[in-house]
Amino acid sequence: MNAAYLSTTTTTAGPELGSAMPAATSAQATGARATSPAATAVPDKPAARIAVVGCGWWAQGWHLPHLHRHPDAEVVALVEPSATIRSTLNPDVEQLEQLATRYSARPFASLDALLAAGLKVDGVVIAASHNAHYELGRKALAAGWHVFMEKPMTCSAAEAAGLLQQVEATDGKQCFMVNNTANWRENTASAKAWVAAGRIGKVRHVSCAMGSPLTWLFEDAANVGWVRPSGPMLGNGMAWGQLSHSLAWVYYVTGLVPQSVYADMSHSEATGADLYDAAIVRCTNGALISVQGVATISGDKPTSETDARPTGKYIENRIFGTEGSIEYNGIDCEPESGALRLRRHDYNGEVNTGFAFEDGDQGGIGPASLQAFVRRCRGDATRNGCDALIGYRTAATIDAMYRSFQEGQRLAVPTAQEALGHSSNAENGGAKRPRRG
């Protein structure tokens, strides 16, 4: 394992970027445990024993206080290799020993050290930098733990395929969740059910767009983990940092399987990060996905006096089928800005009011994704909104987008078997494969 798997300047990409992001306070981090119905403790089951790997800005502001307040979870270990935790996004981050005291958890400088300690762990939350996801996930799965991985799953198709293979080998005994929080929203489940029930017929086209007010992030060279490629990454910016949300949502709701992609990108002159992305994904059934990403929308006025960054993302998801369409569009964090709409050719549609996509609320016991992970760690059945297969398709598509941009042509999105066998286009001279369907 790379000893420096967590960037000392920024931490993992959190799902709330572009939403209100006040720094976590001591009161938030040490607040009383919640007693909401969604987290009512089951007396005959012990709390889920969770290790958090990567203790930077994102973990300190969200995962750690969420888990601490959860009545059915216990943070038993903290893993952080950086001698000094730093973040350009929150200058007040605490150091590992402080966190260990705050959460009554054992501190470790590496995942290997945690494994060697023989500590009982049910599941691990991986909030390290993107390029460390594969190695950490591989070791956690090999240890027999459930895994809650921050998005994106990995930064290459080959790495994502490797984790998918490990997960499948557990035959359902281990859970692997990628934290694309929008996939656990109630309206997301409704949209998926509509597609599965044939309410719009066969899916033939999808249009998804995300606009984020993240100029402050992608135009600042100090945010190394967000703007500079590392490990297997061929680029970095809006695609890895944000479009993983949109693509994971589309693949989960529709069940589409990517086959090839053509992508173009425009980049920041200051950092080299991609700020504008456009791609056409052809799927195995012949359906097309039009993908757009913009990192420079103006956003809304900051909601916090202590944080000057703009809030609100523009989200557009439209699914077109042979018998109708589904629309889910709005401004994130503004429920009144949109709704989930089913439109049918026979006019027998439906509307679910309210719009909610990502879940970056710092209060309570965490997003539905994290709550589902805690339940699974305690042995309960739960819905997995973004499993290893959806995570693979998302990572493989974004990896292919960067390759397509570099080579200037449509390229195949490899199947997991092809990625494992090193038979993707990137390793075959960029040769095109015949279209199927």
N, C-alpha and C positions, 0 to 999 in steps of 0.2 A: 504494500500500500504506500502511496505517496504520503510522506509524513506531513506535508503542507496541504492537506486536502481541503482545508477551509481557508478561503481568502481572508487576509487580515484587513482588507479595505472594505469589502462588502460581503454580505452573506447571501444565502440562497434567495432565489426569486420568489417572492411571496405573492399569493393570489390577489392581494388587495391593492397592488401598486396603482396609483391613480385615484384611489379612494382616500378617505380621511385616514391619516397615518400618524396620530400623535404618539410620541414615545411612551412606552410603558412606564408607569409610575410604581413606586414601592407599594402603594395601596392596591393597585391593580394586581401586582404580582403575588401579594400575600393575602388577598381578600378571602373572606370566608367561603368554604366550599358550598357549591350550589345545591339546591334541593328541588330543582324543577322536575316535573313528571318525566321528562326525557332522560333524566339521569338518576332516577330513584334507585338507591342501592338495593341489591338483592341479598338478603341476610345470609343465605346459604352458600354464597360464592365469595371468594376473596377478591380484593381489588386487583385490577390488571396491573402487573408490574412492568413499567415502561422505562426504557432507556432512551435518552435523547442524544443524538449524535450530531454535533454541529451546534454550538451554543452562542452564535452571534446575534445580530440585531433581530432577525426574524424569530428565532426560537425564544429570545428573551421577551419580545413584545407580544407574542401570540401563543406558541405551543406550550411553553413552560407555565405561564399563569393559567391557561386553559386547563391543562392537566392537573395542576395543583388544586384548582377549584372543583374538579370533577370528583364526586363522592365515590365513584367506582374505579378510580385510577390512582396509582402511586408512582411518582417519579423516583426510581431506585438508583439510576446511574446517569451521569453526565459525561459526555466524551467531547473533548475539545483539544486539538493538537497545537493550537497557536499559543505561544508563550504569553502573548499579550493580545487580547481580543480588541479589535478596533473596527469601527464602522463609519463610513462617510454618511450613512443614513441616520445614525443616532450616536452622537458623541458621548452619550452617558451610559454606554453599555457596561455591564459589570464583568468582572473577571471570574474565572472558573471557581476559585475557592469561595468567593462571595456567593456565587450561585449555589454551590454545594451546601453552604450553610443555610441559605434562604430556603432551599427546597429539601433539606435533610437527605441529600442524595450523595452517593459515592462519586468522586471525580476521577476521571481517567484521561490520560494524554493521548490515547489511541484506542481504536476498537479492538486491536489485538490485545491490549492490556486488559480490557474489559472481559474478553473471551477467556483469557488466562486466569482471571480471578475466580471463575466458576460461579459467578453471581446468578441467582435465578432471575430470568427475564422472560416475560411473555411476549413482548413486542418491542420494536424499536421504531422511533420516529427519526427519519434521516432528513436533517435540515442543513446539510453541508453544501458546498458549492457544487454547481451542476456537474463539473467534470469528475467529481468524486463519487457520484451516485452509483455507478456500476460496481466499483470495488467494494464499497460499503454494503450495498445491497446483496452482492454475492456472498460476502462473509456472514451477513445476518441470516440469510436464507440457509446457508450451510449449517449454522448453529441451531436451526430448527425454530427460529423466531418468526412471528408475524412481522410484516414490514409495512410501514406507512412512509411513502417516499414523496418528498416535495417534487413539484413539477419543474422541468420536464423529467420523465422517467430516467433518461440518459441523454447524451449528446451525440449518439450515433446509432444507426440501425443495428450494427453488429453487437454493440453492448446491450441494447434493449432486447435483442433476440436471445442473448445469453441469459439474461434475467428471466425472460419468459420461459425459456426451457427449464430453468431451475424450478420456477413456480409450478409448471405443469407436472414436473417429476414428483411433486409432493402429493399429487392426486387429491387436491382439495384440503389437505391437512393444514396447510399454511396459507394465510391470507396475504395478498399483496395489493395495496391501494396506492394510487397516485393522487396527490391532493389537488385535483382540479375540482374545486368546491362547487362550481356551477352544476356539476353532474349529479349532485345530491339534492338539488332544489326540487320542490314539489312539482313545479311546472315542467321541469325537465322530465320527470317521471311520467307526467301526463302526455307530453309530446312523444316520448318513446312508445307509450302504450298505444297512442293513435296510429303511429306508423306500423307497429306490430300487428294491429287489428285490421290493417288495410284501409283505414279511413281516407287516405289520400291515394290509394292504389299503389302502383309501383313507383318508387322514388327514381326520378329521372334527372333532377338538377337540384343543387344546393348553392345558395349564395350566403357566405358568412363574411362579416366585416367587423373589425374591432378598431376603434380609435381611442388612443390613450393619451392623457396629458402628461407625457413623460419626457419632455424636452430637458428638464432639469436632470434627469437620470442618464439618458443616452448621449447627451451633448457634453457631459462632464468626464474628462479622461481619468479622474480620480476613481471613478466607479469601475475599476478594472474588471471585476467579475461579471459586469453587465455589458461591457463594450468591447472587450478584447477576447478573441478566441483562445481556448486552452484545451489541452488534451486532444481528443479526436475532433473537436469542433472545427468546421471550415469557415465559420463566421460567427458573429454574435450581435445581438441587438433585439429588435422587435420580434423577430420570428421565434427565437428560443425563449425570450423573456415574456411574450404575451400571446402569440398566436397558438401556443400549446393549449390555452384555455378554449379557444374557438374550435380548433380541430378535435380536441378530445370530446367536446360537446356534440359535434356533428357525428363523429363515429359512434358514440354511445347511443344517440337518439335514432340514427338511421340504420346502423348495422352495415354501412357501406365499407368496402375493402379497397384501399388505394392500389392502383396498378402503375400509374406513371404520373409525372408532374413536369410542367414547364413553369419556371419562375423567373421574375425579374425583381431587382432591388435597387433602391437608391440609398446612399449612405451619408452619414455625418462627415463634414469636412474636418471637424475638430477631433473626432474619436474613431471614425471608421465604422461605427456601429450602423447596422441597417435600420433606417428610420421609416422607410416606405417599402412595403412588400406586396407583390401581386403574383398570384399563381393560379393555374388551372390544373386540377387533379382529375385524372380519368380513373374511374373505378372499374372493378372487374365485371360489373353488370352493365357497363357502358354509360352509367350516370356520370355527370360532371360536377365538380365542386369548384366554385369560384371563391378564392380566398383573397381578402384584402386586409392589410395592416397599416395603420398610420400612428406614429408615436408622438405627433406634434399638435394634436388638437388643443384648443385653448382651455378646455375644461371649465369647471365652475370655481367660484371664489372659495378659498380655503375655509373650512369650518372650524379650525382651531386657531386660537391666537398665538399658539406656540409653534405652529407649523405653517409655513408660507406656501407650501406646495398645493397646486390646484387639485381638485377632486373631480370624480365623475368620468366614466368611460362610456363611449358610444358603442353599443352592441347591436348588431343586426344579424339575425339568423332566419333565412327563408328556405323552406324545403318544398319543392314542387314535385308532385306526382301525377300519375295518369288520371286521377279522379279528384284531385284537389290540392291544397297547399296548407302549410303550417307557417305561421309567422311568430317570431319572438324577438321583438325589437324594443329598445329603450335605453335610458341612461342609468347605468349601474348606480346603486344607492338611492335611486329615486323611484320608489314603487309605483307612483302615479304616472310615470312617464311612458308606460307601455303595458302590454298584456300578451298572453298566449292566445293566438287565434287559429282556429281550424276553419278553413274555407273549402267548401265542396262544390262540385259542379251541379249537384242537385239542391244546393243552397241549404243543406241540412248541416250547418256548422255549429261551432261552439266557441265560447270566449271564457277564458280564465283570467280574471282581472288581476292586475299587479305585475310588476316586473322586478325580478331579483336574479342576478347572475352570480358573480363571485361573492364569497362571504368572508370579509375581512374584519368582522366585528371583534374588537379586542376584549370585550366583556364576556361574561358568562363562562360556559364550559366548552366553548369552541364551536366550529362549524359542524354541520351534520356529518361531514366526512370523518372528522376526528372522533365524534361520538360513536359512529358506526365502528370505527377501529377499536375503540375501547370495549365495545360489546363483543366484538369478535375475539379479542384477547381473553375475554372471560368465558369463552365457549359458546356464546349465543349466536344464532343465525342473524345475518344482517344483509342489507342490499349493498353491493359494491358498485358505486357509480363509475369508477375508473379502475378497472383491473389491469393485470399485466398485458393482456391482449390489446385493450384500448390504448394503454400506454405505449406499447410497441408501435401500433399503427401511427400514432401521433408523432413519436420521435423519428420513425423511419420517414415519414412525409417531410418533416422539417429538415432532416438531414439531406434528403433528396432535393429539396428546394435550394439549399445552399450549393449543392453540386450542380444543379441545373443552371443556376445563375453563373457559376464559374465557367461552365463549359458552353453556355449559350445554346442549349438544346434541350428538348424533352428527354427525360431520363426515367428509367424504371424505378419504382418503389419496390425494393426486394421483399419477397415473403420472408418470414422469419427463418425458414429453412435455407433460403438462398443467402440471407445475411450471415448465418452461421457457417455456411459453406464458402464464404468469400466469393460468391458468384454475382454480386451486385455489379451494376454498370461501372461504378467507380473503379473496380478492379479488373475491368474488361475493356479498358480503353474508351469507356463512354459509349459503347455500341448500343444502339437502340434495339428493343425487343418488339416483335410484332404485337399489335394491339389485340386484345381479346374482348369479345362481346360487342 
